[in-house]
Amino acid sequence: MSSKKKESKKKESAVEALSGRAREVWLAGLGALATAEEEGNKVFSKLVDKGTDFEKRGKKQIDETYDEISGSYKKLEKKLKSTFNKAEDEIDENLQELVHKMGVPTQDEIKELTSQVEKLINKVDQLSKKVDQGEKKAAASSSASKTSTTKPTSSK
């Protein structure tokens, strides 16, 4: 074999070796990409699962906190209403006592007095009618007795 052929075979073998090596590098890169994709999907799925769990725990904590606050608010609201009602009752009692001490009549007393005044008005009206009727009778009998006892006057 000639040296040219040997050199040519060496070049071919070197080219084949390089192209084989390049192919291996290429395939290794593709393998790395595929592995990254597979592992990336696994990591992504794990992150989604962890995020879902975290969200559930957070929502549960928020719901528990809301329930606690809501319960406390309702208790406080009930206590405040009770306190305000007691204070209002005390104020009403104090005002009524003060008004009574000042001699101002209550609504019930005013209603009773109004009823008594109306009854008195009705009695006065009845008595007034009786008096008017008595006066008319007296006037009628008085004028009847005058006409019977009067003498004709003579003219001079």
GUGU-271217 format. One line per field, with one value per atom (N, C-alpha, C): atom name; x, y, z; residue in one letter. Coordinates in steps of 0.1 Angstrom, whole numbers, always signed. Example, Ala and Ser with C-alpha at 12.3 -4.5 7.8 and 13.67 -1.06 7.14 Angstrom:
2
a: c(N; CA; C; N; CA; C)
xx: c(+132; +123; +132; +128; +137; +129)
yy: c(-57; -45; -33; -22; -11; +0)
zz: c(+78; +78; +78; +71; +71; +79)
r: c(A; A; A; S; S; S)
END
This chain:
156
a: c(N; CA; C; N; CA; C; N; CA; C; N; CA; C; N; CA; C; N; CA; C; N; CA; C; N; CA; C; N; CA; C; N; CA; C; N; CA; C; N; CA; C; N; CA; C; N; CA; C; N; CA; C; N; CA; C; N; CA; C; N; CA; C; N; CA; C; N; CA; C; N; CA; C; N; CA; C; N; CA; C; N; CA; C; N; CA; C; N; CA; C; N; CA; C; N; CA; C; N; CA; C; N; CA; C; N; CA; C; N; CA; C; N; CA; C; N; CA; C; N; CA; C; N; CA; C; N; CA; C; N; CA; C; N; CA; C; N; CA; C; N; CA; C; N; CA; C; N; CA; C; N; CA; C; N; CA; C; N; CA; C; N; CA; C; N; CA; C; N; CA; C; N; CA; C; N; CA; C; N; CA; C; N; CA; C; N; CA; C; N; CA; C; N; CA; C; N; CA; C; N; CA; C; N; CA; C; N; CA; C; N; CA; C; N; CA; C; N; CA; C; N; CA; C; N; CA; C; N; CA; C; N; CA; C; N; CA; C; N; CA; C; N; CA; C; N; CA; C; N; CA; C; N; CA; C; N; CA; C; N; CA; C; N; CA; C; N; CA; C; N; CA; C; N; CA; C; N; CA; C; N; CA; C; N; CA; C; N; CA; C; N; CA; C; N; CA; C; N; CA; C; N; CA; C; N; CA; C; N; CA; C; N; CA; C; N; CA; C; N; CA; C; N; CA; C; N; CA; C; N; CA; C; N; CA; C; N; CA; C; N; CA; C; N; CA; C; N; CA; C; N; CA; C; N; CA; C; N; CA; C; N; CA; C; N; CA; C; N; CA; C; N; CA; C; N; CA; C; N; CA; C; N; CA; C; N; CA; C; N; CA; C; N; CA; C; N; CA; C; N; CA; C; N; CA; C; N; CA; C; N; CA; C; N; CA; C; N; CA; C; N; CA; C; N; CA; C; N; CA; C; N; CA; C; N; CA; C; N; CA; C; N; CA; C; N; CA; C; N; CA; C; N; CA; C; N; CA; C; N; CA; C; N; CA; C; N; CA; C; N; CA; C; N; CA; C; N; CA; C; N; CA; C; N; CA; C; N; CA; C; N; CA; C; N; CA; C; N; CA; C; N; CA; C; N; CA; C; N; CA; C; N; CA; C; N; CA; C; N; CA; C; N; CA; C; N; CA; C; N; CA; C; N; CA; C; N; CA; C; N; CA; C; N; CA; C)
xx: c(+8; +0; +9; +3; +11; +9; +18; +17; +5; +2; -10; -23; -23; -35; -36; -24; -24; -28; -23; -27; -42; -47; -61; -69; -65; -73; -72; -60; -59; -69; -69; -78; -92; -96; -110; -113; -104; -106; -107; -99; -99; -112; -117; -130; -141; -140; -151; -150; -139; -137; -143; -140; -145; -160; -165; -179; -186; -180; -186; -187; -176; -175; -185; -187; -196; -211; -213; -226; -229; -219; -220; -223; -216; -219; -233; -236; -250; -260; -259; -268; -268; -256; -255; -263; -262; -270; -285; -289; -303; -308; -299; -302; -304; -295; -296; -309; -312; -325; -337; -337; -348; -349; -337; -337; -342; -337; -342; -357; -362; -376; -384; -379; -386; -385; -373; -371; -378; -378; -386; -401; -406; -420; -423; -414; -415; -415; -405; -403; -416; -420; -432; -444; -446; -457; -456; -444; -442; -445; -441; -443; -458; -465; -480; -486; -482; -488; -485; -472; -469; -477; -479; -486; -501; -506; -520; -522; -512; -512; -511; -502; -500; -512; -519; -531; -542; -543; -553; -551; -538; -535; -537; -533; -536; -550; -558; -573; -579; -574; -579; -576; -564; -560; -568; -570; -578; -592; -598; -612; -612; -603; -602; -601; -592; -591; -604; -610; -622; -633; -634; -644; -642; -629; -625; -629; -626; -629; -644; -650; -665; -672; -667; -673; -670; -658; -655; -663; -665; -673; -687; -693; -707; -708; -699; -699; -698; -689; -687; -700; -706; -718; -729; -731; -741; -739; -727; -723; -726; -722; -724; -739; -747; -761; -767; -763; -768; -765; -752; -747; -755; -757; -764; -779; -785; -799; -800; -791; -791; -789; -780; -777; -790; -796; -808; -819; -821; -831; -828; -816; -812; -815; -811; -814; -829; -837; -851; -857; -852; -857; -853; -840; -836; -844; -847; -855; -869; -875; -888; -889; -879; -878; -876; -868; -865; -878; -885; -897; -908; -909; -918; -915; -902; -898; -902; -901; -904; -919; -927; -942; -948; -940; -946; -954; -966; -974; -969; -972; -968; -979; -976; -986; -999; -997; -1009; -1017; -1010; -1017; -1025; -1018; -1025; -1037; -1036; -1047; -1059; -1056; -1066; -1073; -1064; -1070; -1078; -1074; -1081; -1095; -1095; -1107; -1117; -1112; -1120; -1126; -1117; -1122; -1133; -1132; -1142; -1155; -1154; -1166; -1173; -1165; -1170; -1177; -1170; -1176; -1190; -1191; -1204; -1214; -1211; -1220; -1224; -1214; -1217; -1227; -1225; -1234; -1248; -1249; -1262; -1269; -1261; -1267; -1271; -1263; -1266; -1279; -1281; -1293; -1305; -1303; -1314; -1318; -1307; -1309; -1316; -1312; -1318; -1333; -1336; -1350; -1358; -1352; -1359; -1362; -1352; -1354; -1365; -1366; -1376; -1390; -1391; -1403; -1408; -1398; -1401; -1405; -1399; -1402; -1416; -1419; -1432; -1443; -1441; -1451; -1452; -1441; -1442; -1449; -1447; -1455; -1469; -1472; -1486; -1493; -1487; -1493; -1495; -1486; -1487; -1499; -1501; -1512; -1526; -1526; -1539; -1541; -1532; -1533; -1533; -1530; -1529; -1543; -1546; -1559; -1557; -1568; -1567; -1566; -1558; -1556; -1566; -1571; -1581; -1574; -1580; -1574; -1581; -1575; -1580; -1582)
yy: c(-11; +0; +12; +20; +32; +42; +50; +60; +69; +72; +81; +74; +61; +54; +53; +51; +50; +63; +74; +87; +89; +85; +87; +79; +67; +58; +64; +70; +76; +88; +96; +108; +103; +93; +88; +82; +75; +70; +81; +92; +103; +110; +112; +119; +110; +97; +89; +89; +90; +90; +104; +114; +128; +128; +123; +124; +115; +104; +95; +102; +109; +116; +128; +135; +146; +141; +129; +123; +120; +114; +111; +123; +134; +147; +152; +151; +155; +146; +133; +124; +127; +130; +133; +146; +156; +168; +166; +157; +154; +146; +137; +130; +139; +149; +159; +166; +170; +178; +169; +156; +147; +145; +143; +141; +154; +165; +178; +180; +176; +177; +167; +155; +145; +150; +153; +158; +171; +180; +192; +190; +180; +177; +171; +162; +157; +168; +176; +187; +197; +199; +208; +201; +188; +181; +182; +180; +181; +195; +205; +218; +221; +216; +218; +212; +199; +192; +200; +204; +212; +225; +231; +244; +241; +230; +227; +224; +216; +214; +227; +235; +248; +257; +257; +265; +259; +246; +240; +244; +243; +246; +261; +269; +283; +287; +281; +283; +278; +267; +261; +271; +276; +285; +298; +303; +315; +313; +301; +298; +297; +291; +289; +303; +311; +325; +333; +332; +339; +334; +321; +316; +321; +321; +327; +341; +349; +363; +366; +358; +359; +356; +345; +342; +352; +358; +368; +381; +384; +396; +394; +382; +380; +381; +375; +376; +391; +398; +412; +420; +417; +424; +422; +409; +405; +413; +413; +419; +434; +440; +455; +458; +450; +452; +451; +441; +439; +451; +456; +467; +480; +482; +494; +493; +481; +480; +483; +478; +481; +496; +502; +517; +524; +520; +527; +526; +514; +512; +521; +521; +530; +545; +549; +563; +566; +556; +558; +559; +550; +551; +564; +568; +581; +593; +593; +604; +603; +592; +591; +596; +592; +596; +611; +617; +631; +639; +634; +640; +639; +628; +626; +636; +638; +647; +661; +664; +678; +680; +670; +672; +671; +667; +666; +653; +653; +641; +631; +619; +608; +608; +600; +599; +592; +582; +576; +585; +594; +604; +614; +618; +627; +621; +608; +601; +600; +597; +596; +610; +620; +634; +638; +634; +638; +630; +618; +610; +617; +621; +627; +640; +648; +661; +659; +649; +646; +642; +634; +630; +643; +651; +664; +673; +673; +682; +676; +663; +657; +660; +659; +662; +676; +685; +699; +702; +696; +698; +693; +681; +676; +686; +690; +699; +713; +717; +730; +728; +717; +715; +714; +708; +708; +722; +729; +743; +751; +750; +757; +753; +740; +736; +741; +741; +746; +761; +769; +783; +786; +777; +779; +776; +766; +762; +774; +778; +789; +802; +805; +817; +815; +803; +800; +801; +795; +796; +810; +817; +831; +840; +838; +846; +842; +829; +825; +831; +832; +837; +852; +859; +873; +877; +869; +872; +870; +860; +858; +867; +873; +882; +896; +899; +913; +919; +931; +937; +946; +947; +957; +971; +979; +992; +1001; +1010; +1019; +1032; +1037; +1049; +1061; +1071; +1083; +1093)
zz: c(+0; +0; +0; -6; -7; +4; +6; +17; +15; +2; +0; +4; +2; +5; +20; +27; +41; +47; +42; +47; +45; +34; +31; +40; +43; +52; +66; +70; +83; +84; +73; +73; +74; +66; +67; +81; +86; +99; +110; +108; +118; +116; +103; +101; +107; +105; +110; +125; +131; +145; +150; +144; +147; +146; +134; +132; +142; +145; +155; +169; +172; +184; +184; +174; +173; +174; +168; +169; +184; +191; +205; +213; +210; +217; +214; +202; +198; +206; +206; +213; +228; +234; +248; +251; +242; +244; +243; +233; +233; +245; +250; +262; +274; +275; +286; +285; +273; +271; +275; +270; +274; +289; +295; +310; +317; +312; +318; +317; +305; +303; +312; +313; +322; +337; +341; +355; +357; +347; +348; +350; +343; +345; +359; +363; +377; +387; +386; +395; +395; +383; +381; +388; +386; +392; +407; +412; +427; +432; +425; +429; +429; +419; +418; +431; +434; +445; +458; +460; +472; +473; +461; +461; +465; +460; +463; +478; +484; +498; +506; +502; +509; +508; +497; +495; +505; +505; +514; +529; +533; +547; +550; +540; +542; +543; +534; +534; +547; +552; +564; +576; +576; +586; +586; +573; +572; +576; +573; +577; +592; +599; +613; +620; +614; +620; +618; +606; +604; +614; +616; +625; +639; +643; +657; +658; +648; +648; +648; +639; +638; +651; +658; +671; +681; +681; +691; +688; +676; +672; +677; +674; +679; +694; +701; +716; +720; +714; +717; +714; +702; +698; +708; +712; +721; +735; +739; +752; +751; +740; +738; +738; +731; +730; +744; +752; +765; +774; +773; +781; +777; +764; +759; +764; +763; +768; +783; +791; +805; +807; +800; +802; +798; +787; +782; +792; +798; +808; +821; +825; +836; +833; +821; +817; +817; +812; +812; +826; +835; +849; +855; +853; +859; +854; +841; +835; +841; +842; +847; +862; +869; +883; +884; +875; +875; +871; +861; +856; +867; +874; +885; +896; +900; +910; +906; +893; +889; +888; +890; +890; +876; +866; +853; +852; +848; +847; +836; +839; +829; +818; +808; +797; +802; +811; +816; +825; +832; +840; +832; +821; +811; +805; +801; +795; +805; +817; +828; +830; +831; +832; +820; +808; +796; +796; +801; +801; +812; +823; +833; +829; +822; +816; +806; +798; +788; +794; +805; +812; +819; +824; +830; +820; +808; +797; +794; +792; +789; +800; +813; +824; +823; +821; +820; +809; +797; +786; +789; +796; +800; +810; +820; +830; +823; +814; +807; +799; +793; +785; +795; +806; +816; +821; +824; +829; +818; +805; +794; +793; +794; +793; +805; +817; +829; +827; +822; +820; +810; +799; +789; +795; +803; +809; +819; +826; +836; +828; +818; +810; +804; +799; +793; +803; +815; +825; +831; +831; +836; +826; +813; +804; +803; +806; +806; +818; +829; +841; +840; +833; +831; +822; +812; +803; +810; +819; +826; +838; +844; +855; +851; +839; +835; +832; +837; +835; +823; +816; +805; +810; +804; +808; +802; +809; +804; +799; +789; +784; +790; +793; +800; +790)
r: c(M; M; M; S; S; S; S; S; S; K; K; K; K; K; K; K; K; K; E; E; E; S; S; S; K; K; K; K; K; K; K; K; K; E; E; E; S; S; S; A; A; A; V; V; V; E; E; E; A; A; A; L; L; L; S; S; S; G; G; G; R; R; R; A; A; A; R; R; R; E; E; E; V; V; V; W; W; W; L; L; L; A; A; A; G; G; G; L; L; L; G; G; G; A; A; A; L; L; L; A; A; A; T; T; T; A; A; A; E; E; E; E; E; E; E; E; E; G; G; G; N; N; N; K; K; K; V; V; V; F; F; F; S; S; S; K; K; K; L; L; L; V; V; V; D; D; D; K; K; K; G; G; G; T; T; T; D; D; D; F; F; F; E; E; E; K; K; K; R; R; R; G; G; G; K; K; K; K; K; K; Q; Q; Q; I; I; I; D; D; D; E; E; E; T; T; T; Y; Y; Y; D; D; D; E; E; E; I; I; I; S; S; S; G; G; G; S; S; S; Y; Y; Y; K; K; K; K; K; K; L; L; L; E; E; E; K; K; K; K; K; K; L; L; L; K; K; K; S; S; S; T; T; T; F; F; F; N; N; N; K; K; K; A; A; A; E; E; E; D; D; D; E; E; E; I; I; I; D; D; D; E; E; E; N; N; N; L; L; L; Q; Q; Q; E; E; E; L; L; L; V; V; V; H; H; H; K; K; K; M; M; M; G; G; G; V; V; V; P; P; P; T; T; T; Q; Q; Q; D; D; D; E; E; E; I; I; I; K; K; K; E; E; E; L; L; L; T; T; T; S; S; S; Q; Q; Q; V; V; V; E; E; E; K; K; K; L; L; L; I; I; I; N; N; N; K; K; K; V; V; V; D; D; D; Q; Q; Q; L; L; L; S; S; S; K; K; K; K; K; K; V; V; V; D; D; D; Q; Q; Q; G; G; G; E; E; E; K; K; K; K; K; K; A; A; A; A; A; A; A; A; A; S; S; S; S; S; S; S; S; S; A; A; A; S; S; S; K; K; K; T; T; T; S; S; S; T; T; T; T; T; T; K; K; K; P; P; P; T; T; T; S; S; S; S; S; S; K; K; K)
END
